[in-house]
Amino acid sequence: MSRLTGGTLAVIMAGGRGERLKDLTAHRAKPATPFGGKFRIVDFVLSNCVNSGIRQISILTQYKAQSLIQHVQRGWSYLRGEFGEFVEVIPAQQQIGPSWYQGTSDAVYQNMELILSHRPKHVLVLAGDHIYKMDYGPMIAYHVEKGADITVGVVEVPASDSIHFGVLTATEWNRVTKFSEKPKVPDTLPGRPDSILASMGIYVFNTRLLEKLLIEDAADSASAHDFGKDVLPKAIANNLQVFAYPFQDVKTRAQSYWRDVGTIDAYYDANLELVHVKPELNIYDQDWPIWTYQVQQPPAKFVLDEEGRRGTAINSVVSGGCIISGAVVRSSLLFSDVRIDERSRINRSVILPHVEIGTSCVIEGAIVDEGCEIPNGMQIGVNAQEDAKRFHVTEKGVVLVTADMLRSLQTQQQ
């Protein structure tokens, strides 16, 4: 732990509804959504903090936070309070006035007293819903070296995705001159009309300045109380030193792995990338482990060895507690405690925890949500018209199946 990271408080924004994930976030906040076989999305940002030497972490929650709170309590309670280390979950409490959090900056403003009580030199504001591995130490050092008031973590993304991001315009030495929230016509990178500089939702603030900016923002009745829409554009207009910090490999300058899994298609793709021979996101990296809470599970098991009834998984990730009994799994990711019965075929699918799949089922190009029971003989991802009547089908044809949808189908059939 360096002096810089040791004097930093991380504030993780984990109250997001995750509306673009549709039914996947019907009963859970987006940061609590399972990812990568045994993790939850929030584990990546929490692991980044701990691995970077930041051991004072506040998680701001709001929307359907119970499974997130439970996960953090079970998996992240090992930091030692007597050494000034903590991961604290802060529910929305209407701290100031009668309203819940109005936006990202209001969420931090309502908890400013708590933040100041820890007396941090810097406050690192982090989005709780992205998948990436990042050492925050160099970013905080960059902030100090530049004499910055605010530093924003940035990645390059295709210009066509601008409506999902805050887009920055910066000089060649990374001073930010403009910040536009989700513009339809964004400023592109010089000489590269297909790329934009997108905010990662990561900000480093000097603590006293953050307090001042948030007090001003709270007093502005015209503000949406959001960092991207209001606080950053105003700071730039007032000539504060706002710098962009490119998230790239220090040696090669190549763009580092970062995924916004905000849509079902993006979530599906990011999970399935992990079954590739050498995925860009290395979850087997012992130098930068992804920490999580996991129920103790027995090893995965593959049983039966007859023609047409052979338990097999090819080019797949299979987690603990899974039993593949006479079924064939190809190019898929299975979370823990998944049971698949004989003569079923699973292909290019993401199967979340505690799913039971009956006999002679076919599942292609689907996400099957936690706790689903797929009845014998059901076919998913085979007939697009049938799928559209029963489940949620994305633009790219990924089929999302949830327990609620299956119950509703059962009721209709009775």
C-alpha positions as CSV (number, residue, x, y, z in Angstrom):
1,M,0.0,0.0,0.0
2,S,1.4,3.4,-1.0
3,R,1.0,6.6,0.9
4,L,-1.4,7.8,-1.8
5,T,-3.7,4.8,-1.9
6,G,-3.5,4.6,1.9
7,G,-4.9,8.1,2.2
8,T,-7.7,7.4,-0.3
9,L,-11.3,6.6,0.4
10,A,-13.1,4.7,-2.4
11,V,-16.8,5.4,-2.9
12,I,-18.5,2.8,-5.0
13,M,-21.8,3.7,-6.7
14,A,-23.8,0.5,-6.5
15,G,-27.4,1.8,-6.5
16,G,-28.0,1.3,-10.2
17,R,-31.3,-0.2,-11.5
18,G,-29.6,-1.6,-14.6
19,E,-32.7,-1.1,-16.7
20,R,-31.0,-2.2,-19.9
21,L,-30.5,-5.6,-18.4
22,K,-34.3,-6.1,-18.4
23,D,-35.5,-9.0,-16.3
24,L,-32.0,-9.9,-15.2
25,T,-32.2,-7.1,-12.7
26,A,-35.9,-7.5,-11.8
27,H,-34.9,-8.8,-8.3
28,R,-31.3,-7.5,-7.9
29,A,-29.2,-4.4,-8.4
30,K,-26.9,-4.6,-11.4
31,P,-23.7,-4.8,-9.3
32,A,-25.1,-7.9,-7.6
33,T,-25.6,-9.7,-10.9
34,P,-23.6,-12.9,-11.2
35,F,-20.7,-12.9,-13.7
36,G,-17.9,-15.2,-14.8
37,G,-19.0,-18.5,-13.2
38,K,-18.5,-17.6,-9.5
39,F,-18.3,-13.9,-9.1
40,R,-20.7,-10.9,-9.0
41,I,-20.1,-7.8,-11.0
42,V,-19.2,-5.7,-7.9
43,D,-16.4,-8.1,-7.0
44,F,-14.2,-6.7,-9.8
45,V,-14.2,-3.1,-8.5
46,L,-13.9,-4.3,-4.9
47,S,-10.9,-6.5,-5.9
48,N,-9.3,-3.6,-7.7
49,C,-9.5,-1.5,-4.5
50,V,-8.1,-4.2,-2.2
51,N,-5.4,-5.2,-4.7
52,S,-4.5,-1.5,-5.2
53,G,-4.0,-1.0,-1.4
54,I,-7.2,0.9,-0.9
55,R,-8.7,-0.6,2.2
56,Q,-11.3,2.1,3.1
57,I,-14.3,1.5,0.9
58,S,-17.9,2.8,1.1
59,I,-20.6,1.2,-1.1
60,L,-23.6,3.3,-1.8
61,T,-26.7,1.3,-2.5
62,Q,-30.3,2.1,-3.4
63,Y,-32.2,-0.1,-5.8
64,K,-33.1,-3.7,-4.7
65,A,-29.9,-4.0,-2.7
66,Q,-30.6,-7.0,-0.4
67,S,-28.6,-9.6,-2.4
68,L,-25.8,-7.1,-2.8
69,I,-25.7,-6.3,0.9
70,Q,-25.8,-10.0,1.7
71,H,-22.9,-10.8,-0.7
72,V,-20.7,-8.0,0.6
73,Q,-21.3,-9.0,4.3
74,R,-20.4,-12.7,3.6
75,G,-17.5,-12.2,1.2
76,W,-15.9,-8.8,2.1
77,S,-16.0,-8.7,5.9
78,Y,-12.3,-9.8,6.3
79,L,-10.8,-6.3,6.4
80,R,-9.6,-5.3,9.9
81,G,-11.4,-2.4,11.6
82,E,-8.6,-2.0,14.1
83,F,-6.2,-1.1,11.3
84,G,-8.6,1.5,9.9
85,E,-9.7,-0.9,7.1
86,F,-13.4,-1.4,6.1
87,V,-15.9,-2.2,3.4
88,E,-19.1,-0.5,4.6
89,V,-22.4,-0.8,2.9
90,I,-24.4,2.4,3.1
91,P,-28.1,2.2,2.2
92,A,-30.0,5.3,1.0
93,Q,-31.2,6.9,4.1
94,Q,-32.7,10.3,3.1
95,Q,-29.8,11.9,5.0
96,I,-30.6,15.4,3.7
97,G,-34.3,16.2,3.2
98,P,-37.1,13.9,2.2
99,S,-35.8,12.5,-1.1
100,W,-33.9,9.4,-2.1
101,Y,-30.7,9.8,-4.2
102,Q,-31.5,12.1,-7.1
103,G,-28.4,11.2,-9.1
104,T,-24.8,10.1,-8.7
105,S,-23.5,13.4,-7.2
106,D,-26.4,13.7,-4.9
107,A,-25.7,10.2,-3.6
108,V,-22.2,11.3,-2.6
109,Y,-23.4,14.7,-1.3
110,Q,-25.9,12.9,1.0
111,N,-23.0,11.0,2.5
112,M,-20.5,13.8,2.6
113,E,-20.5,14.0,6.4
114,L,-19.6,10.3,6.6
115,I,-16.8,10.7,3.9
116,L,-15.3,13.6,5.8
117,S,-15.3,11.7,9.1
118,H,-12.7,9.3,7.6
119,R,-10.5,12.4,6.7
120,P,-9.3,11.1,3.3
121,K,-6.8,13.1,1.2
122,H,-8.4,11.9,-2.0
123,V,-11.9,10.5,-2.8
124,L,-12.0,7.9,-5.5
125,V,-15.5,7.7,-6.9
126,L,-16.1,4.3,-8.8
127,A,-19.0,2.8,-10.8
128,G,-19.9,-0.5,-9.3
129,D,-21.1,-2.2,-12.5
130,H,-18.1,-2.6,-14.9
131,I,-15.8,-5.6,-15.5
132,Y,-12.1,-4.8,-15.5
133,K,-8.8,-5.2,-13.6
134,M,-7.1,-1.9,-12.7
135,D,-4.5,-0.7,-10.3
136,Y,-5.9,2.7,-9.0
137,G,-2.5,3.7,-7.5
138,P,-0.9,5.0,-10.8
139,M,-4.2,7.0,-11.5
140,I,-4.0,8.7,-8.1
141,A,-0.3,9.3,-8.6
142,Y,-1.1,10.9,-12.1
143,H,-3.7,13.1,-10.4
144,V,-1.1,14.4,-7.9
145,E,1.7,14.8,-10.6
146,K,-0.6,16.8,-12.8
147,G,-1.8,19.0,-10.0
148,A,-5.3,18.1,-11.0
149,D,-8.5,19.1,-9.3
150,I,-10.4,16.2,-10.9
151,T,-9.1,13.2,-12.8
152,V,-11.4,11.0,-15.0
153,G,-10.6,7.5,-16.0
154,V,-11.2,7.1,-19.8
155,V,-11.3,4.3,-22.4
156,E,-11.6,4.4,-26.1
157,V,-14.9,3.0,-27.5
158,P,-16.6,3.0,-30.9
159,A,-18.3,6.4,-31.7
160,S,-21.5,4.5,-32.4
161,D,-21.8,3.7,-28.7
162,S,-21.7,7.4,-27.6
163,I,-25.3,7.4,-26.3
164,H,-24.3,5.0,-23.5
165,F,-21.3,7.0,-22.2
166,G,-20.1,10.4,-21.0
167,V,-17.8,11.6,-23.8
168,L,-14.7,13.7,-23.2
169,T,-12.8,16.1,-25.4
170,A,-9.2,16.5,-24.3
171,T,-6.0,18.2,-25.5
172,E,-3.0,16.1,-26.5
173,W,-1.7,16.4,-22.9
174,N,-5.0,15.1,-21.6
175,R,-6.5,18.3,-20.2
176,V,-10.3,17.9,-20.5
177,T,-12.0,20.8,-22.4
178,K,-15.5,19.3,-22.7
179,F,-17.6,16.6,-21.2
180,S,-20.9,15.6,-22.8
181,E,-23.2,13.1,-21.2
182,K,-24.5,10.5,-23.8
183,P,-24.4,12.7,-26.9
184,K,-26.0,11.6,-30.1
185,V,-23.3,13.4,-32.1
186,P,-20.0,13.1,-30.1
187,D,-16.6,14.7,-30.5
188,T,-14.4,12.0,-31.9
189,L,-10.7,11.5,-31.4
190,P,-8.4,13.5,-33.7
191,G,-7.9,11.7,-37.0
192,R,-10.1,8.8,-35.8
193,P,-13.7,9.5,-36.6
194,D,-14.8,6.1,-35.5
195,S,-13.5,6.4,-31.9
196,I,-14.4,8.5,-28.8
197,L,-12.9,9.0,-25.4
198,A,-15.5,7.6,-22.9
199,S,-15.7,8.1,-19.2
200,M,-15.3,4.9,-17.1
201,G,-17.3,6.4,-14.3
202,I,-14.0,6.7,-12.3
203,Y,-13.1,10.0,-10.7
204,V,-10.4,11.2,-8.4
205,F,-11.2,14.3,-6.3
206,N,-9.3,16.3,-3.8
207,T,-11.7,15.9,-0.8
208,R,-12.2,19.6,0.1
209,L,-12.9,20.4,-3.6
210,L,-15.4,17.6,-3.9
211,E,-17.3,18.9,-0.8
212,K,-17.4,22.5,-2.3
213,L,-18.6,21.3,-5.7
214,L,-21.3,19.1,-4.2
215,I,-22.6,21.9,-2.0
216,E,-22.8,24.2,-5.0
217,D,-24.5,21.4,-7.1
218,A,-27.0,20.7,-4.3
219,A,-28.0,24.3,-4.2
220,D,-28.7,24.4,-8.0
221,S,-32.4,23.6,-8.5
222,A,-31.8,23.2,-12.2
223,S,-29.3,20.5,-11.7
224,A,-30.0,16.7,-12.3
225,H,-27.3,16.2,-9.5
226,D,-25.2,13.9,-11.6
227,F,-21.4,13.9,-12.0
228,G,-21.5,13.4,-15.8
229,K,-24.4,15.8,-16.6
230,D,-23.7,18.6,-14.1
231,V,-20.6,18.5,-11.8
232,L,-17.9,17.8,-14.4
233,P,-19.2,20.1,-17.2
234,K,-19.5,23.0,-14.6
235,A,-16.0,22.3,-13.3
236,I,-14.6,22.5,-16.8
237,A,-16.6,25.7,-17.5
238,N,-15.1,27.2,-14.4
239,N,-11.6,26.4,-15.6
240,L,-10.8,23.8,-13.0
241,Q,-7.9,21.5,-13.8
242,V,-9.8,18.4,-15.1
243,F,-7.6,15.7,-16.6
244,A,-8.3,12.4,-18.4
245,Y,-6.4,9.3,-17.4
246,P,-6.2,6.8,-20.2
247,F,-6.7,3.2,-19.0
248,Q,-4.0,1.4,-21.0
249,D,-1.0,-0.8,-20.6
250,V,1.8,1.2,-19.3
251,K,4.4,-0.4,-21.5
252,T,2.5,-1.0,-24.8
253,R,-0.1,1.8,-24.6
254,A,-2.6,-0.8,-25.7
255,Q,-6.2,-0.3,-24.5
256,S,-6.7,-2.4,-21.3
257,Y,-9.7,-4.8,-20.9
258,W,-12.8,-2.9,-19.8
259,R,-16.4,-3.9,-20.4
260,D,-19.7,-2.1,-19.6
261,V,-22.0,-5.1,-19.3
262,G,-25.0,-2.8,-19.3
263,T,-27.1,-4.7,-21.9
264,I,-28.1,-8.3,-22.2
265,D,-26.0,-8.7,-25.4
266,A,-22.9,-7.1,-23.7
267,Y,-23.4,-9.3,-20.6
268,Y,-23.8,-12.4,-22.7
269,D,-20.7,-11.6,-24.9
270,A,-18.5,-10.7,-21.9
271,N,-19.3,-14.0,-20.1
272,L,-18.8,-16.2,-23.2
273,E,-15.5,-14.5,-23.9
274,L,-14.2,-16.3,-20.8
275,V,-14.5,-19.8,-22.5
276,H,-12.0,-18.8,-25.2
277,V,-8.6,-20.4,-25.1
278,K,-6.9,-17.2,-24.1
279,P,-9.6,-14.6,-23.1
280,E,-8.6,-11.0,-22.8
281,L,-9.8,-11.0,-19.1
282,N,-7.6,-13.5,-17.2
283,I,-9.5,-14.6,-14.2
284,Y,-6.7,-17.2,-13.4
285,D,-4.2,-14.4,-12.7
286,Q,-2.7,-15.0,-9.3
287,D,-1.0,-11.6,-9.2
288,W,-4.4,-9.8,-9.4
289,P,-6.9,-12.2,-7.9
290,I,-10.7,-11.5,-8.1
291,W,-12.0,-12.0,-4.6
292,T,-15.5,-13.1,-3.9
293,Y,-17.8,-15.0,-1.5
294,Q,-18.6,-18.5,-2.6
295,V,-20.6,-21.2,-1.0
296,Q,-18.5,-24.3,-0.4
297,Q,-19.5,-26.6,-3.2
298,P,-18.4,-30.2,-4.1
299,P,-16.4,-30.5,-7.4
300,A,-18.1,-30.6,-10.8
301,K,-19.1,-34.1,-11.9
302,F,-19.6,-35.6,-15.4
303,V,-21.5,-38.9,-15.4
304,L,-22.8,-41.7,-17.8
305,D,-20.9,-43.1,-20.7
306,E,-23.2,-44.5,-23.3
307,E,-23.8,-43.4,-26.9
308,G,-26.2,-40.4,-26.8
309,R,-25.9,-40.3,-22.9
310,R,-22.4,-39.1,-22.3
311,G,-21.7,-36.4,-19.8
312,T,-19.4,-34.0,-21.6
313,A,-18.3,-30.3,-21.6
314,I,-16.2,-29.0,-24.5
315,N,-14.7,-25.5,-24.6
316,S,-16.6,-24.6,-21.6
317,V,-16.2,-23.2,-18.0
318,V,-17.9,-25.4,-15.4
319,S,-18.1,-24.3,-11.8
320,G,-18.3,-26.2,-8.5
321,G,-21.4,-28.2,-7.6
322,C,-22.4,-28.9,-11.3
323,I,-23.5,-32.3,-12.4
324,I,-23.7,-33.0,-16.1
325,S,-25.5,-36.3,-16.3
326,G,-25.4,-37.8,-19.9
327,A,-25.7,-34.3,-21.5
328,V,-23.4,-32.4,-23.8
329,V,-22.3,-28.8,-23.0
330,R,-20.4,-26.8,-25.7
331,S,-18.9,-23.3,-25.6
332,S,-20.9,-22.4,-22.5
333,L,-20.4,-21.0,-19.1
334,L,-22.0,-22.8,-16.1
335,F,-22.2,-21.1,-12.7
336,S,-22.2,-23.2,-9.5
337,D,-24.8,-25.9,-8.7
338,V,-26.2,-26.4,-12.2
339,R,-27.8,-29.8,-12.9
340,I,-28.2,-31.0,-16.5
341,D,-30.1,-34.2,-17.2
342,E,-29.5,-36.9,-19.9
343,R,-29.7,-36.3,-23.7
344,S,-29.8,-32.5,-23.2
345,R,-27.7,-30.2,-25.4
346,I,-26.4,-26.8,-24.2
347,N,-24.5,-24.6,-26.7
348,R,-23.1,-21.1,-26.5
349,S,-25.2,-20.4,-23.4
350,V,-24.7,-18.7,-20.0
351,I,-26.3,-20.7,-17.2
352,L,-26.5,-18.9,-13.8
353,P,-26.4,-20.6,-10.4
354,H,-28.9,-23.2,-9.1
355,V,-30.5,-24.0,-12.5
356,E,-32.0,-27.5,-13.2
357,I,-32.3,-28.6,-16.8
358,G,-34.4,-31.6,-17.5
359,T,-34.0,-34.5,-20.0
360,S,-33.8,-34.0,-23.8
361,C,-33.7,-30.2,-23.7
362,V,-31.9,-28.0,-26.3
363,I,-30.6,-24.6,-25.2
364,E,-28.8,-22.5,-27.8
365,G,-27.5,-18.9,-27.4
366,A,-29.3,-18.2,-24.2
367,I,-28.9,-16.8,-20.7
368,V,-30.8,-18.9,-18.1
369,D,-31.2,-16.9,-14.9
370,E,-30.6,-18.1,-11.3
371,G,-33.0,-20.8,-10.0
372,C,-34.7,-21.7,-13.3
373,E,-36.1,-25.2,-13.7
374,I,-36.2,-26.1,-17.4
375,P,-38.9,-28.8,-18.0
376,N,-38.1,-32.0,-19.9
377,G,-37.9,-31.6,-23.7
378,M,-38.0,-27.8,-23.7
379,Q,-36.2,-26.1,-26.7
380,I,-34.8,-22.6,-26.3
381,G,-32.9,-20.7,-29.0
382,V,-34.1,-23.0,-31.7
383,N,-37.3,-21.3,-32.9
384,A,-37.1,-17.5,-32.7
385,Q,-40.8,-16.9,-33.1
386,E,-41.6,-19.4,-30.3
387,D,-38.9,-17.8,-28.1
388,A,-40.3,-14.3,-28.6
389,K,-43.7,-15.4,-27.3
390,R,-42.3,-17.0,-24.1
391,F,-39.1,-15.2,-23.2
392,H,-37.1,-12.0,-23.8
393,V,-35.1,-12.0,-27.1
394,T,-32.5,-9.3,-27.8
395,E,-31.6,-7.6,-31.1
396,K,-28.8,-10.0,-31.6
397,G,-31.0,-13.0,-30.9
398,V,-29.9,-13.9,-27.3
399,V,-32.7,-15.5,-25.4
400,L,-33.1,-14.5,-21.7
401,V,-35.0,-17.0,-19.6
402,T,-36.0,-16.2,-16.0
403,A,-37.9,-18.1,-13.3
404,D,-40.7,-15.6,-13.5
405,M,-41.1,-16.2,-17.2
406,L,-41.2,-20.0,-16.7
407,R,-43.8,-19.7,-13.9
408,S,-45.9,-17.5,-16.2
409,L,-45.7,-20.0,-19.0
410,Q,-46.7,-22.8,-16.6
411,T,-49.8,-20.8,-15.5
412,Q,-50.8,-20.2,-19.1
413,Q,-50.5,-24.0,-19.9
414,Q,-52.7,-25.0,-17.0
